[in-house]
Amino acid sequence: MIVELGVLAMLGAVCGLDVVSFPQAALSRPLIAATLAGALLGDATAGLVTGAVLELFASETLPFGASRYPEWGSSSVVAGGAAAVGAAAGTLPLALCVAVPIGLGLAAFGGWTMVKLREWNARLAAARLENLARGHARTVMGLQVAGATADMLRGGAIALVGATIALPLARWFAPQPEPWAAWVVPVLAGLGGAVAGGASWKMYHSTPRTQPWGAAGLAIGIALVVLLARR
């Protein structure tokens, strides 16, 4: 358990940093972060399924500019890790009952922590306005390093606290009797699909000349699902 928590905390720190600081290489996307967490805890497939469900919800937010949005990096790490240990202890559908809600809750909380961290960064910068106005290199670099370090610690702390709760809960819940387990994945996929569908409609409906690309992507996705289902 201690090793698992340490692994998820380190991965959560990296993915939390990736959201808006560095390297911004899409490591913090739910599909990638949850899959990595699942793989590190022994079940990449469980992490991948969890990440795919969370990705449906994450598609509703557009993280750019001054908008406020959930922090999917560290939260997806916790969700992917919980799904992996839960699937090992019981069944993946019941593990998802723990992993997905915890991932969504942590994403909302993580978004709030990002706002508070940016406010702290602003106070640091305000105390050094004179040096910043002069273009003082060490001041600029110091603020950048302080902000990135704080972001990494924020992501690691969220992952550590979240995993401390999620892993034991997933291990306990996943082996429980499963009379309705077959409905879990369709229900979660349906809810996430509804959110993703609404987000896609808003984007393609309001952006000129994007509808054909959206329709083509949807057709290719459906074709791949049908082909894989027949294998």
Buried (B, 14 or more C-beta within 10 A) or exposed (E): EEEBBEBBBBBBBBBBBBBBBEEEEEBBBBBBBBBBBBBBBBBBBBBBBBBBBBBBBBBBBEBEEEEEBBBBBBBBBBBBBBBBBBBBBBBBBBBBBBBBEBBBBBBEBBBEBBEEBBEEBEEBBEEBEEBBEEEEEEBBEBBEEBBBEBBBBBBBBBBBBBBBBBBBBBBEBBBEEBEEBEEBBEEBBEBBBEBBBEBBEEBBEEEEEEEEEBEEEEEEEEEEEEEEEEE
